[in-house]
Amino acid sequence: MHPEWFLCFFEGSTGRISDGRVIVYCSAEYAGLLPLILPFLQPYPKFIHGANFASGGAGVLTETNQGLVVDLQTQLKYFEEVQKLLITELGEAQAKALISEAVY
C-alpha cells in the first residue's frame, strides 16, 4: 500500500466517497487542468471548467448497485444537460468548441 492513499487531500469533508486524491485529480494536476472539477450535483455549479459525473460504486449496467449510485445512463443524461446549459450560456459554436476540448 502507498501511504499517500490515506492522506486527506482537502481541508474538510468533500461530501464524496473519499477525501483522498484519486487518479482523476492526479491526471488533472499533471495536465494542468486545475481547478478541480466540481461534482455535477453540486448546488449552483458553473460548468465552464467541466463537470464530474462520477458515482462511487456505479457500473456500466443500470442494475449495478441500483438505487445506491448514479448509473451510467443517468450520468449520460447529466452530460446532455450540461451541453444544453453551455449552449444557452455561451452560444452553440463556443459551447461545441469547449466540449470538443474536454477530457473524457
The first five atom37 places (N, CA, C, CB, O) and aatype in JSON, in Angstrom:
{
  "aatype": [12, 8, 14, 6, 17, 13, 10, 4, 13, 13, 6, 7, 15, 16, 7, 1, 9, 15, 3, 7, 1, 19, 9, 19, 18, 4, 15, 0, 6, 18, 0, 7, 10, 10, 14, 10, 9, 10, 14, 13, 10, 5, 14, 18, 14, 11, 13, 9, 8, 7, 0, 2, 13, 0, 15, 7, 7, 0, 7, 19, 10, 16, 6, 16, 2, 5, 7, 10, 19, 19, 3, 10, 5, 16, 5, 10, 11, 18, 13, 6, 6, 19, 5, 11, 10, 10, 9, 16, 6, 10, 7, 6, 0, 5, 0, 11, 0, 10, 9, 15, 6, 0, 19, 18],
  "atom_mask": [
    [1, 1, 1, 1, 1],
    [1, 1, 1, 1, 1],
    [1, 1, 1, 1, 1],
    [1, 1, 1, 1, 1],
    [1, 1, 1, 1, 1],
    [1, 1, 1, 1, 1],
    [1, 1, 1, 1, 1],
    [1, 1, 1, 1, 1],
    [1, 1, 1, 1, 1],
    [1, 1, 1, 1, 1],
    [1, 1, 1, 1, 1],
    [1, 1, 1, 0, 1],
    [1, 1, 1, 1, 1],
    [1, 1, 1, 1, 1],
    [1, 1, 1, 0, 1],
    [1, 1, 1, 1, 1],
    [1, 1, 1, 1, 1],
    [1, 1, 1, 1, 1],
    [1, 1, 1, 1, 1],
    [1, 1, 1, 0, 1],
    [1, 1, 1, 1, 1],
    [1, 1, 1, 1, 1],
    [1, 1, 1, 1, 1],
    [1, 1, 1, 1, 1],
    [1, 1, 1, 1, 1],
    [1, 1, 1, 1, 1],
    [1, 1, 1, 1, 1],
    [1, 1, 1, 1, 1],
    [1, 1, 1, 1, 1],
    [1, 1, 1, 1, 1],
    [1, 1, 1, 1, 1],
    [1, 1, 1, 0, 1],
    [1, 1, 1, 1, 1],
    [1, 1, 1, 1, 1],
    [1, 1, 1, 1, 1],
    [1, 1, 1, 1, 1],
    [1, 1, 1, 1, 1],
    [1, 1, 1, 1, 1],
    [1, 1, 1, 1, 1],
    [1, 1, 1, 1, 1],
    [1, 1, 1, 1, 1],
    [1, 1, 1, 1, 1],
    [1, 1, 1, 1, 1],
    [1, 1, 1, 1, 1],
    [1, 1, 1, 1, 1],
    [1, 1, 1, 1, 1],
    [1, 1, 1, 1, 1],
    [1, 1, 1, 1, 1],
    [1, 1, 1, 1, 1],
    [1, 1, 1, 0, 1],
    [1, 1, 1, 1, 1],
    [1, 1, 1, 1, 1],
    [1, 1, 1, 1, 1],
    [1, 1, 1, 1, 1],
    [1, 1, 1, 1, 1],
    [1, 1, 1, 0, 1],
    [1, 1, 1, 0, 1],
    [1, 1, 1, 1, 1],
    [1, 1, 1, 0, 1],
    [1, 1, 1, 1, 1],
    [1, 1, 1, 1, 1],
    [1, 1, 1, 1, 1],
    [1, 1, 1, 1, 1],
    [1, 1, 1, 1, 1],
    [1, 1, 1, 1, 1],
    [1, 1, 1, 1, 1],
    [1, 1, 1, 0, 1],
    [1, 1, 1, 1, 1],
    [1, 1, 1, 1, 1],
    [1, 1, 1, 1, 1],
    [1, 1, 1, 1, 1],
    [1, 1, 1, 1, 1],
    [1, 1, 1, 1, 1],
    [1, 1, 1, 1, 1],
    [1, 1, 1, 1, 1],
    [1, 1, 1, 1, 1],
    [1, 1, 1, 1, 1],
    [1, 1, 1, 1, 1],
    [1, 1, 1, 1, 1],
    [1, 1, 1, 1, 1],
    [1, 1, 1, 1, 1],
    [1, 1, 1, 1, 1],
    [1, 1, 1, 1, 1],
    [1, 1, 1, 1, 1],
    [1, 1, 1, 1, 1],
    [1, 1, 1, 1, 1],
    [1, 1, 1, 1, 1],
    [1, 1, 1, 1, 1],
    [1, 1, 1, 1, 1],
    [1, 1, 1, 1, 1],
    [1, 1, 1, 0, 1],
    [1, 1, 1, 1, 1],
    [1, 1, 1, 1, 1],
    [1, 1, 1, 1, 1],
    [1, 1, 1, 1, 1],
    [1, 1, 1, 1, 1],
    [1, 1, 1, 1, 1],
    [1, 1, 1, 1, 1],
    [1, 1, 1, 1, 1],
    [1, 1, 1, 1, 1],
    [1, 1, 1, 1, 1],
    [1, 1, 1, 1, 1],
    [1, 1, 1, 1, 1],
    [1, 1, 1, 1, 1]
  ],
  "atom_positions": [
    [[0.84, -1.19, 0.0], [0.0, 0.0, 0.0], [0.88, 1.25, 0.0], [-0.95, 0.0, 1.22], [2.02, 1.24, 0.45]],
    [[0.3, 2.29, -0.51], [1.0, 3.56, -0.57], [0.49, 4.48, 0.53], [0.83, 4.23, -1.96], [-0.72, 4.65, 0.66]],
    [[1.38, 5.08, 1.33], [0.93, 5.93, 2.44], [0.07, 7.11, 1.98], [2.12, 6.45, 3.19], [-0.81, 7.55, 2.72]],
    [[0.32, 7.62, 0.77], [-0.46, 8.77, 0.31], [-1.93, 8.44, 0.08], [0.14, 9.32, -0.97], [-2.76, 9.35, -0.01]],
    [[-2.26, 7.17, -0.01], [-3.66, 6.79, -0.18], [-4.5, 7.17, 1.03], [-3.77, 5.29, -0.42], [-5.72, 7.3, 0.93]],
    [[-3.86, 7.36, 2.17], [-4.59, 7.61, 3.4], [-4.56, 9.08, 3.81], [-4.02, 6.77, 4.51], [-5.06, 9.43, 4.88]],
    [[-4.0, 9.93, 2.99], [-3.94, 11.35, 3.3], [-5.22, 12.04, 2.86], [-2.73, 12.0, 2.64], [-5.81, 11.7, 1.84]],
    [[-5.64, 13.01, 3.64], [-6.8, 13.82, 3.26], [-6.31, 14.92, 2.32], [-7.53, 14.41, 4.52], [-5.45, 15.72, 2.7]],
    [[-6.84, 14.97, 1.14], [-6.41, 15.93, 0.14], [-7.04, 17.3, 0.37], [-6.76, 15.44, -1.26], [-6.44, 18.32, 0.05]],
    [[-8.23, 17.31, 0.92], [-8.97, 18.55, 1.09], [-8.92, 19.0, 2.55], [-10.43, 18.37, 0.63], [-8.56, 18.22, 3.43]],
    [[-9.28, 20.24, 2.79], [-9.26, 20.8, 4.14], [-10.36, 20.22, 5.02], [-9.39, 22.31, 4.08], [-10.22, 20.2, 6.25]],
    [[-11.42, 19.78, 4.44], [-12.53, 19.23, 5.2], [-13.28, 18.23, 4.34], [0.0, 0.0, 0.0], [-12.83, 17.85, 3.26]],
    [[-14.4, 17.81, 4.83], [-15.2, 16.83, 4.1], [-15.65, 17.39, 2.76], [-16.41, 16.4, 4.93], [-16.04, 18.55, 2.65]],
    [[-15.58, 16.56, 1.74], [-15.99, 16.98, 0.4], [-17.38, 16.49, 0.07], [-15.01, 16.46, -0.63], [-17.97, 16.9, -0.93]],
    [[-17.92, 15.6, 0.89], [-19.2, 15.0, 0.59], [-19.06, 13.88, -0.43], [0.0, 0.0, 0.0], [-20.06, 13.33, -0.89]],
    [[-17.85, 13.54, -0.75], [-17.59, 12.46, -1.71], [-17.28, 11.18, -0.96], [-16.44, 12.82, -2.66], [-17.1, 11.18, 0.26]],
    [[-17.21, 10.1, -1.7], [-16.94, 8.8, -1.1], [-15.54, 8.76, -0.49], [-17.09, 7.7, -2.14], [-15.28, 7.98, 0.42]],
    [[-14.64, 9.6, -0.99], [-13.27, 9.63, -0.5], [-12.78, 11.07, -0.43], [-12.34, 8.78, -1.4], [-13.05, 11.86, -1.33]],
    [[-12.08, 11.4, 0.63], [-11.46, 12.72, 0.73], [-10.02, 12.68, 0.24], [-11.52, 13.23, 2.17], [-9.32, 13.69, 0.26]],
    [[-9.6, 11.52, -0.2], [-8.24, 11.38, -0.69], [-8.14, 11.7, -2.17], [0.0, 0.0, 0.0], [-9.15, 11.85, -2.86]],
    [[-6.93, 11.78, -2.65], [-6.7, 12.03, -4.07], [-6.97, 10.75, -4.83], [-5.25, 12.54, -4.33], [-6.52, 9.67, -4.45]],
    [[-7.71, 10.87, -5.9], [-7.94, 9.74, -6.78], [-7.26, 10.05, -8.11], [-9.47, 9.46, -6.98], [-6.8, 11.17, -8.32]],
    [[-7.19, 9.07, -8.98], [-6.43, 9.2, -10.22], [-6.88, 10.4, -11.06], [-6.56, 7.93, -11.04], [-6.06, 11.01, -11.75]],
    [[-8.15, 10.74, -11.01], [-8.64, 11.89, -11.78], [-7.95, 13.17, -11.34], [-10.17, 12.03, -11.63], [-7.59, 14.0, -12.17]],
    [[-7.76, 13.34, -10.03], [-7.09, 14.54, -9.53], [-5.63, 14.57, -9.96], [-7.19, 14.62, -8.0], [-5.11, 15.61, -10.36]],
    [[-4.98, 13.42, -9.87], [-3.57, 13.34, -10.29], [-3.44, 13.66, -11.77], [-2.99, 11.94, -9.99], [-2.53, 14.39, -12.18]],
    [[-4.33, 13.11, -12.58], [-4.3, 13.36, -14.03], [-4.56, 14.83, -14.33], [-5.32, 12.49, -14.75], [-3.89, 15.42, -15.18]],
    [[-5.54, 15.41, -13.65], [-5.87, 16.82, -13.88], [-4.7, 17.72, -13.48], [-7.13, 17.22, -13.09], [-4.39, 18.69, -14.18]],
    [[-4.07, 17.41, -12.37], [-2.93, 18.21, -11.92], [-1.78, 18.09, -12.92], [-2.47, 17.76, -10.52], [-1.16, 19.1, -13.27]],
    [[-1.51, 16.88, -13.38], [-0.43, 16.65, -14.33], [-0.67, 17.4, -15.64], [-0.28, 15.15, -14.61], [0.25, 17.95, -16.24]],
    [[-1.93, 17.42, -16.08], [-2.28, 18.07, -17.34], [-2.49, 19.57, -17.18], [-3.53, 17.44, -17.91], [-2.75, 20.27, -18.16]],
    [[-2.39, 20.07, -15.95], [-2.6, 21.49, -15.72], [-4.06, 21.89, -15.83], [0.0, 0.0, 0.0], [-4.36, 23.02, -16.21]],
    [[-4.96, 20.98, -15.5], [-6.39, 21.23, -15.65], [-7.07, 21.65, -14.35], [-7.07, 19.99, -16.18], [-8.26, 21.42, -14.17]],
    [[-6.32, 22.25, -13.47], [-6.94, 22.71, -12.24], [-7.59, 24.05, -12.5], [-5.89, 22.81, -11.09], [-7.07, 24.77, -13.35]],
    [[-8.65, 24.47, -11.88], [-9.14, 23.97, -10.6], [-9.84, 22.62, -10.75], [-10.09, 24.98, -9.99], [-10.25, 22.21, -11.83]],
    [[-9.96, 21.96, -9.61], [-10.62, 20.66, -9.62], [-12.06, 20.82, -10.09], [-10.58, 20.02, -8.23], [-12.72, 21.82, -9.81]],
    [[-12.52, 19.83, -10.78], [-13.85, 19.87, -11.35], [-14.87, 19.48, -10.29], [-13.95, 18.94, -12.59], [-14.75, 18.43, -9.65]],
    [[-15.87, 20.32, -10.13], [-16.9, 20.07, -9.12], [-17.86, 18.98, -9.58], [-17.66, 21.36, -8.81], [-18.04, 18.77, -10.78]],
    [[-18.48, 18.3, -8.63], [-19.49, 17.31, -8.98], [-20.68, 17.96, -9.68], [-19.95, 16.55, -7.74], [-21.04, 19.1, -9.37]],
    [[-21.27, 17.26, -10.62], [-22.43, 17.77, -11.34], [-23.56, 18.13, -10.38], [-22.92, 16.73, -12.35], [-24.26, 19.12, -10.6]],
    [[-23.73, 17.36, -9.33], [-24.84, 17.58, -8.4], [-24.55, 18.66, -7.36], [-25.18, 16.3, -7.71], [-25.35, 18.87, -6.45]],
    [[-23.42, 19.33, -7.47], [-23.08, 20.45, -6.58], [-24.13, 21.55, -6.78], [-21.63, 21.0, -6.87], [-24.5, 21.84, -7.92]],
    [[-24.62, 22.16, -5.7], [-25.6, 23.24, -5.88], [-25.01, 24.41, -6.68], [-26.1, 23.74, -4.52], [-23.92, 24.88, -6.37]],
    [[-25.72, 24.85, -7.67], [-25.37, 26.01, -8.5], [-23.96, 25.95, -9.1], [-25.49, 27.25, -7.68], [-23.21, 26.91, -8.99]],
    [[-23.62, 24.85, -9.71], [-22.27, 24.77, -10.28], [-22.16, 25.57, -11.58], [-21.89, 23.31, -10.54], [-23.15, 25.81, -12.27]],
    [[-20.96, 25.97, -11.89], [-20.63, 26.56, -13.18], [-19.87, 25.48, -13.94], [-19.78, 27.91, -13.04], [-18.93, 24.89, -13.4]],
    [[-20.25, 25.22, -15.16], [-19.65, 24.12, -15.9], [-18.57, 24.56, -16.88], [-20.71, 23.37, -16.64], [-18.14, 23.77, -17.72]],
    [[-18.13, 25.81, -16.78], [-17.1, 26.3, -17.69], [-15.82, 25.48, -17.56], [-16.82, 27.78, -17.42], [-15.12, 25.26, -18.54]],
    [[-15.51, 25.02, -16.34], [-14.31, 24.23, -16.11], [-14.59, 22.73, -16.18], [-13.71, 24.57, -14.76], [-13.68, 21.93, -16.0]],
    [[-15.83, 22.35, -16.45], [-16.16, 20.95, -16.57], [-17.16, 20.5, -15.53], [0.0, 0.0, 0.0], [-17.61, 21.29, -14.69]],
    [[-17.5, 19.24, -15.6], [-18.43, 18.64, -14.65], [-17.98, 17.22, -14.38], [-19.9, 18.67, -15.2], [-17.5, 16.52, -15.27]],
    [[-18.13, 16.81, -13.15], [-17.76, 15.46, -12.74], [-19.04, 14.68, -12.5], [-16.84, 15.47, -11.46], [-19.81, 15.01, -11.59]],
    [[-19.27, 13.66, -13.3], [-20.49, 12.86, -13.2], [-20.28, 11.56, -12.44], [-21.03, 12.55, -14.58], [-21.22, 10.79, -12.26]],
    [[-19.08, 11.32, -11.98], [-18.73, 10.04, -11.37], [-19.56, 9.74, -10.13], [-17.26, 10.03, -11.01], [-19.97, 10.64, -9.39]],
    [[-19.79, 8.46, -9.92], [-20.53, 8.0, -8.75], [-19.84, 6.74, -8.24], [-22.04, 7.72, -9.1], [-19.8, 5.72, -8.94]],
    [[-19.31, 6.8, -7.04], [-18.59, 5.66, -6.48], [-19.45, 4.42, -6.42], [0.0, 0.0, 0.0], [-20.55, 4.44, -5.86]],
    [[-18.97, 3.35, -6.99], [-19.69, 2.09, -6.97], [-20.59, 1.88, -8.17], [0.0, 0.0, 0.0], [-21.23, 0.83, -8.3]],
    [[-20.66, 2.87, -9.06], [-21.51, 2.74, -10.25], [-20.85, 1.82, -11.26], [-21.79, 4.12, -10.88], [-19.62, 1.69, -11.3]],
    [[-21.66, 1.2, -12.06], [-21.16, 0.33, -13.11], [-21.77, 0.71, -14.44], [0.0, 0.0, 0.0], [-22.58, 1.63, -14.53]],
    [[-21.38, 0.0, -15.46], [-21.93, 0.24, -16.79], [-23.39, -0.18, -16.85], [-21.11, -0.51, -17.86], [-24.21, 0.48, -17.48]],
    [[-23.72, -1.26, -16.19], [-25.09, -1.75, -16.18], [-25.93, -0.97, -15.17], [-25.13, -3.26, -15.86], [-25.47, -0.69, -14.07]],
    [[-27.13, -0.64, -15.56], [-28.04, 0.1, -14.68], [-28.29, -0.67, -13.38], [-29.37, 0.38, -15.39], [-28.51, -0.06, -12.33]],
    [[-28.26, -1.98, -13.45], [-28.56, -2.82, -12.29], [-27.45, -2.82, -11.24], [-28.81, -4.23, -12.74], [-27.67, -3.24, -10.11]],
    [[-26.25, -2.35, -11.59], [-25.14, -2.36, -10.65], [-25.42, -1.38, -9.52], [-23.81, -2.0, -11.36], [-25.5, -0.17, -9.74]],
    [[-25.57, -1.91, -8.32], [-25.86, -1.09, -7.13], [-27.05, -0.16, -7.35], [-24.63, -0.27, -6.74], [-27.06, 0.98, -6.9]],
    [[-28.04, -0.66, -8.05], [-29.22, 0.12, -8.42], [-29.85, 0.78, -7.19], [-30.25, -0.76, -9.12], [-30.07, 0.14, -6.16]],
    [[-30.14, 2.06, -7.33], [-30.76, 2.81, -6.25], [-29.77, 3.4, -5.26], [0.0, 0.0, 0.0], [-30.13, 4.23, -4.43]],
    [[-28.52, 2.98, -5.35], [-27.5, 3.46, -4.43], [-26.5, 4.41, -5.09], [-26.76, 2.29, -3.82], [-25.8, 5.16, -4.41]],
    [[-26.43, 4.35, -6.41], [-25.44, 5.14, -7.14], [-26.1, 5.8, -8.35], [-24.24, 4.24, -7.59], [-27.24, 5.48, -8.71]],
    [[-25.38, 6.71, -8.96], [-25.85, 7.32, -10.2], [-25.3, 6.46, -11.34], [-25.38, 8.84, -10.34], [-24.1, 6.45, -11.6]],
    [[-26.2, 5.73, -12.01], [-25.77, 4.79, -13.04], [-25.29, 5.51, -14.31], [-26.91, 3.84, -13.39], [-25.5, 6.72, -14.46]],
    [[-24.66, 4.77, -15.19], [-24.06, 5.35, -16.4], [-25.1, 6.05, -17.27], [-23.37, 4.26, -17.2], [-24.83, 7.13, -17.79]],
    [[-26.27, 5.46, -17.44], [-27.31, 6.09, -18.26], [-27.69, 7.46, -17.71], [-28.55, 5.18, -18.34], [-27.88, 8.41, -18.47]],
    [[-27.8, 7.55, -16.4], [-28.14, 8.84, -15.77], [-26.98, 9.82, -15.93], [-28.47, 8.64, -14.27], [-27.2, 11.0, -16.17]],
    [[-25.76, 9.33, -15.8], [-24.59, 10.2, -15.99], [-24.58, 10.77, -17.41], [-23.29, 9.42, -15.72], [-24.24, 11.94, -17.61]],
    [[-24.95, 9.96, -18.39], [-25.01, 10.44, -19.78], [-26.11, 11.48, -19.95], [-25.24, 9.26, -20.74], [-25.95, 12.44, -20.72]],
    [[-27.22, 11.31, -19.26], [-28.29, 12.31, -19.3], [-27.81, 13.62, -18.68], [-29.56, 11.8, -18.56], [-28.12, 14.71, -19.18]],
    [[-27.06, 13.52, -17.59], [-26.5, 14.72, -16.96], [-25.56, 15.44, -17.94], [-25.74, 14.35, -15.66], [-25.56, 16.67, -18.01]],
    [[-24.76, 14.67, -18.67], [-23.87, 15.26, -19.66], [-24.66, 16.04, -20.71], [-23.01, 14.16, -20.34], [-24.28, 17.14, -21.1]],
    [[-25.76, 15.47, -21.16], [-26.61, 16.16, -22.14], [-27.17, 17.46, -21.55], [-27.77, 15.24, -22.59], [-27.28, 18.46, -22.25]],
    [[-27.51, 17.44, -20.26], [-27.99, 18.66, -19.6], [-26.91, 19.74, -19.6], [-28.44, 18.35, -18.15], [-27.19, 20.91, -19.84]],
    [[-25.68, 19.33, -19.32], [-24.58, 20.28, -19.3], [-24.38, 20.87, -20.69], [-23.27, 19.61, -18.81], [-24.16, 22.08, -20.84]],
    [[-24.45, 20.03, -21.71], [-24.32, 20.53, -23.08], [-25.36, 21.62, -23.36], [-24.47, 19.38, -24.1], [-25.04, 22.67, -23.9]],
    [[-26.6, 21.36, -22.99], [-27.68, 22.33, -23.22], [-27.43, 23.62, -22.44], [-29.03, 21.72, -22.82], [-27.64, 24.71, -22.97]],
    [[-27.0, 23.49, -21.19], [-26.72, 24.67, -20.38], [-25.59, 25.5, -20.97], [-26.38, 24.26, -18.94], [-25.65, 26.73, -21.0]],
    [[-24.55, 24.83, -21.45], [-23.43, 25.55, -22.05], [-23.85, 26.26, -23.33], [-22.27, 24.59, -22.34], [-23.41, 27.38, -23.6]],
    [[-24.68, 25.62, -24.12], [-25.18, 26.26, -25.35], [-25.98, 27.51, -25.0], [-26.05, 25.28, -26.17], [-25.86, 28.54, -25.66]],
    [[-26.78, 27.41, -23.95], [-27.57, 28.57, -23.51], [-26.66, 29.69, -23.02], [-28.54, 28.15, -22.39], [-26.89, 30.86, -23.33]],
    [[-25.62, 29.34, -22.25], [-24.73, 30.34, -21.68], [-23.75, 30.94, -22.69], [-23.95, 29.74, -20.54], [-23.5, 32.14, -22.69]],
    [[-23.2, 30.08, -23.55], [-22.09, 30.5, -24.41], [-22.46, 30.66, -25.89], [-20.98, 29.53, -24.29], [-21.72, 31.29, -26.65]],
    [[-23.56, 30.09, -26.28], [-23.89, 30.0, -27.7], [-23.39, 28.67, -28.24], [0.0, 0.0, 0.0], [-22.47, 28.06, -27.68]],
    [[-24.0, 28.24, -29.33], [-23.71, 26.89, -29.83], [-22.26, 26.7, -30.26], [-24.62, 26.58, -30.99], [-21.63, 25.7, -29.92]],
    [[-21.72, 27.64, -31.01], [-20.35, 27.49, -31.52], [-19.33, 27.42, -30.39], [-20.01, 28.64, -32.47], [-18.46, 26.55, -30.39]],
    [[-19.43, 28.33, -29.45], [-18.46, 28.36, -28.34], [-18.63, 27.14, -27.44], [-18.61, 29.65, -27.52], [-17.65, 26.59, -26.95]],
    [[-19.87, 26.72, -27.22], [-20.12, 25.54, -26.38], [-19.53, 24.29, -27.04], [-21.63, 25.35, -26.14], [-18.89, 23.48, -26.37]],
    [[-19.74, 24.14, -28.34], [-19.19, 22.97, -29.04], [-17.67, 22.98, -29.01], [-19.68, 22.94, -30.5], [-17.04, 21.93, -28.86]],
    [[-17.08, 24.16, -29.14], [-15.62, 24.26, -29.08], [-15.12, 23.85, -27.69], [-15.16, 25.7, -29.41], [-14.13, 23.12, -27.57]],
    [[-15.79, 24.32, -26.66], [-15.4, 23.98, -25.29], [-15.53, 22.48, -25.04], [-16.27, 24.75, -24.27], [-14.63, 21.86, -24.48]],
    [[-16.64, 21.9, -25.46], [-16.88, 20.47, -25.26], [-15.88, 19.63, -26.05], [-18.32, 20.11, -25.68], [-15.48, 18.55, -25.61]],
    [[-15.47, 20.12, -27.22], [-14.52, 19.35, -28.03], [-13.14, 19.28, -27.38], [-14.4, 19.97, -29.42], [-12.34, 18.41, -27.72]],
    [[-12.85, 20.19, -26.46], [-11.57, 20.21, -25.76], [-11.6, 19.42, -24.46], [-11.15, 21.65, -25.47], [-10.59, 19.32, -23.76]],
    [[-12.75, 18.87, -24.13], [-12.93, 18.19, -22.84], [-12.14, 16.89, -22.77], [-14.4, 17.9, -22.6], [-11.82, 16.27, -23.79]],
    [[-11.83, 16.5, -21.55], [-11.19, 15.21, -21.28], [-12.29, 14.28, -20.77], [-10.01, 15.35, -20.23], [-12.98, 14.59, -19.81]],
    [[-12.42, 13.15, -21.43], [-13.48, 12.21, -21.05], [-12.89, 10.98, -20.42], [-14.33, 11.82, -22.26], [-13.62, 10.07, -20.04]]
  ]
}
